[in-house]
Amino acid sequence: MVIKQCDLFYKNDAENSDKEYHLQLVEDGGTYKVNFQYGKRGSTLTPGNKITTDDSSKAEKVYNKKYVEELGKGYVEKTGKASSVNYSTPSKAPAANEVLVIPQLCNPVDSDDEVEELLQDDRYGMQEKKDGKHMMLRTCSGKVRATNKKGKECGYPEAFAKAVGKIDNSLFDGEAIGEVYHIFDLLECEGVDLRGLGYGDRFNRLNKLISRLGKAARIVPVAAGTKAKQDLYDFLEAEGKEGVVFKLLAGKFKVGRPASGGDFRKKKFLSEVSCRVKAGRDGKRSIGLELLDAKGNWVDVGFCTIPPNKEIPIVGQIIEVSYLNVQGVGGHLYQPVYKELRDDIDPEECLMTQIKYKVAEED
């Protein structure tokens, strides 16, 4: 249950700034949470949590303090439908008969030799791996619901609803980047379940909808055949893109991430890691980063500077960081760059095994 909430907006033409900030005090079975979402107006908002406690007065104090802080920054409260963004913060667990939609997830490609095998294997198509937030959109009776990769409801720009809303009773899988929804799979189409079809057939059904999608939706192309895949792979790598995903064209939809292998395999050109935030340097716009080792201990892996146009994550939140390398076991992330908050990653997933160490050069 939402006890109180506010919608705050900030616009400064001189700074070329147009932002929004949403705050909610939520009660769920005796637990009180102060949740927030913020970002550029009309974009995919970054969610977060200020406190989770069983003390209602403590939670309300946190809510009131944050509300005053944002007003002090120049935000103005508006009522009614002031925002162009739909966002949701579920205040209760799903009903027993409600099925959460979990997407099909990728495992990493283990070696360059395997990349070469997948490029040569015509059973696999290949798509660009987009650098955004994994999001599924379900359309039903003129309404749109967005969920993240864990099946939890999340916010989305209103433009996404306009992009897919005309195709009713359908389920799209894609990546949200700003105000653009990049679609790479179609699991239901106008009441027809497509999960039993191979990925290639599902993609062909998706392509037939292209003229009915709004301008905020883009279908991620699939390269098929060795030459087309190699050409796309070389281009994306040269352009410094996120990476690629190899997909078994005959593979039927499978929920979640397999223990190993799988029909969807990803190759990232950039190294990334999900870290838990710890205290940063005093007086600096920086945060500390930590990961879990094999013994279950949190290990310091360095600091990361937060850009002035982004809110500093709070201790305990999970964030995504890109980095150049790590010199060796016990080393810190070299040239870490803050990417985004991750509300779809649990702390126990922030493992040291994510790290890619720099290969030692021979003498």
N, C-alpha and C positions, 0 to 999 in steps of 0.2 A: 504494500500500500504506500502510495506517495503521500507523505505528510505535508510537505511544502516544496515548492519549486519556483524557479525564476528563469526568465529568458533575457539575457543581457546582450547588447549590441554596441559596437564601437566603430565609428567611421571618421576618418581623417584624410581628406583629399590631399593635403600637403605631404602626408607620409605615404600616400597611396595604400592606405590601410582600410580594410572593411572586414571586421571580424565579429564573431559571435561566441557567447559563452553561456552554457546551460548548467544549472545546478539543481540537484534534487536531494531531499532528505527522505529516505525510504525506510519503511519498517517491514521486516520479513520474519515472521515467527519469533518475535522477541529480539531480533538482531536489527540494529540500526546502522544504515549506511549513508554516507554523503558521497554521491556520485556526480561526475561532471563530464561535459563534452565541450570541446572548443576547437576553433580553427577558422579558416577563411570562410566568409559567408557563402553558402551554396556548395561548399566542398564536402568531402567525406570527413566527418568530425573525429577528432582523437578523443577516446573515452578515458576515464580514470576514476579512481576512488580515493577520497581524502581520509576516510576512517571507516572501520567496521567495528562495532562495539555493542555490548548489551546495555550500555548506559545511555538512555535517551537524552538526558540533559547535556552530556558530553558531546554527543553527536550534533545536537542543536547548536551548541556553542561553536563547533567547527563550521557548521553551515553558515551561521550568522557572521562569523569572522571572515570567511571567504567571500560572502556576499558584499560586505563592506569594502574588502580589499579591491574587488573588481570595480565597484563604483568609484573608488579612489583613483583607479587607473583611467577613468573617463568613460567607462561603459554606462549605458543608459538602459533601464529596464523598460520593456515593452510588453503589453498584454495582447491576448488574442493571437491570431496567426501572423505573427510578425516575421517569422523566419521562413526562408525558402527551403529549409532542411527538415525532413522528418527524422526524428530520433526516438529511440525507445530504450527504457531501462526496466527490464522485467522485474517486478517486485515480488514475484513468487515463483516457485518451481513449476515446471510444466505439469499439467494434469497427467494422471497415470496412462490415459489413453491417447495422449498427444505424442506423436512421433517426431523427435528431433531429426532434422535432415543433416547428415554428416557427409561431406563431399569425399570423393576419391582423392587420396593424397599421394605424393611422389616420394620415392626413396632416391637418394643420390646415386649417381653413377660412380663406381668405385675407382676407375682407372682410365687413363687415356686410351688404353687398348680396348676397353669396353666402349668408349665413345666411338672409336673407329668401327667396331663391330656393329653398333647401332646405326651409324651412318650408312653402312653397306647393306644392312638388312632391310629389304623392301617391305617386310611385315610391319615396320614401324614408320609412322609419320613423325613430324617434328614441328613444334611451335616455339615462338619466342616466349621465354619465361618473363612475365611482367613483374615489375617491381612495385607492387601495391599491396592492398589488403584483400585477402581471399574472402569472397562474399557470394552467397547464393541468394537469388531473388525469386520469390514465389508470388505469382499473380493469382488472385482469386476474387471473383465478383467485384472487379474494379479496384481492389486494394492490393498493395504490395507489401510483403514482409521480407526483411533482410536478416540473414543469419551468418555468423562467421564460421570458421572451419571446425569449431567445436559444437556447432548447432545452437549457439546462443544468439538471441536477438540483438541486433546492432543498428546503429543509425546509418542513414544514407541520404544523399542529396535528392531533392524533389525531382531533379532532372532524370534520375534513374527510373522513377515511377512512370514518367512520361515516355521514357525510352522503351520500356517493355510492357507497360500497362494495357496496351491494345491487344496483346496476345494473352488471352485469359486462360486460367487453369493450366499454367505452365510453370516449369522450374528451370531456371538458368543458373549456370555455374560460371564464375568469372573472377576478375580482379578489379577492384576499385582503385583508380588513381585520380585524385582530385575530383573533377566533375565528369569524368569519363568512365564508363563501365565496359571493360574489355571481356567479352564473352568467349569462352573456349569449350563449353559443353552445354548440352540440352538434355535434361533427364525426363521431363514431362512436356508434352506439347498439346495444348488445348484438350486436356483430359486424357490423353493417351500416354501410358507409361512406356518410356523408351529404354529403361535400364537393361532390358534383355537383349538389346541390339549391340552390335560391335561399335566401338568408338567412331570408326569411319562412317558408319550409317547414321549415327547420332549427329555427327558433324554435318553431313549432307542435309539432314532435316533442318539443322540450325541455319545453314546457308540459304535455304529457301525462304527464310523469314526476313532476310536482310532488308527488303523494301518496306517492311512493316515496322521496323525498329526505328525509334526516335534517334535524333542526332547525337545524343549522349551515349549511345551504345555502339560499340565497334566489335566486330567478330575477328578474333585472332586467327590469321591464316594458317593452314597446315601445309607444310612442304612434304611431298611424297616422292620417293625415288632418290637414289644416291646423289645424283648431281644437284638436284634442287635442294636437298638437305645440306650438302656440303657448301653450296653457294650461300645459303642463308646463314649457316653456322659461321662461316668466315666473315660475312658482313657484320653480323651482330657482335662478334668478338672484336673486330676492328673498331666498331663504333662504341665500345665500352658498355654494352648493354648488360642486363642482369644475367642472362644465360638462356638455356633452351630446355625444353621438355620433350622427351621421346615418348610416343604413345603407341601401344599395340593397336593397330587399326581394327583387328577382329576382337579385341578384348571387351568383354561385357563390363558393365559398371560394378565396382566392388567398393563397399563402404570403408572409409578410413585408410590407414597406412599399413601395409603388410609388414611382417617382421623383417623381411629381406626381399630383395628383388622387386617384383611387381610389374604390372603392365604400364605404369607411368614412371619414368625415370628422369630425374633432373640433373642438369650439369650447369653449375653456376660458374660464371667467369670471375665474379668478385667473391671474396671470402666474407661471410656474415656469421654472426653469432648472437644468440639470445642470452642476455645477461640480466641479473638482478641488480637493482640500483642500491648502492650504499652511499654513505656520506662522502661528499666531495671536498675540495680544498676550500677553506674559509675565505670568503670574500671574492671567490671566483665563480664564473658561470660554468662550473664543471660538476660532474658527478663521479663517484667511484663505481667500479664495475666488479662483479664477483660471479664465480661459477662453482658448481658442486664437483668435488673430486670423487674418486671411486670409493672413498671411505665415508662419504656423506658430509664432508667438511666444506664450508664456503671459503673459496680461495680468491684473494685479490688478484685481478688481472689488469689493473691500471685505472686511468682516469679518462674521461671524455668530455670535451667542451661542448656546451649547448649553444647553438646560434641565437643571436638576440631576438629573432622573430619567432622563436619557439619557447614554450613554457618549460621550465626546468622540471623534469620528472621527480617524484618524491621517493624517498627511501622505501624499498620494498617492492616497487613496481618493476615490471618486466619490460625491457626495451630491446630493440633490434639495433645492432651496430655493425657497420662494415669496417673492414680493416685490411691493411696491406699484408701483414704476416706477424708471426710470433717467432722470436729468434730461437727459442728452445724451451724445454720443459722448465716451468717456473718463471718464464718470461712474461712480459706484459704485451698487450695488443699494441702493434706499431701503427701509428696514424689512424686511430679509430675515428669514425664519423657517425654521429647519431642519426638514425633514420626515423624511428617511430616507436610509439608505445605499442605493446602487444598484449591485448586483453584476451587473446586466444592461446596464450602460452602459460603453462603452470610453472611455478618455481622449480619443481623437481625435473623439469625438462631442460633447465639451464646447466647443462653438463659440460665438463672439461673436454669430453670426447668430441665436441663440436669443433675444437680448435684444429687449425691446419698450421703445422710448424714449417718454418722456412727450411728448405733443403740445404744442407751444408754443402758448400762448394769444395771441390777437390783441390788439393794443392798442385 
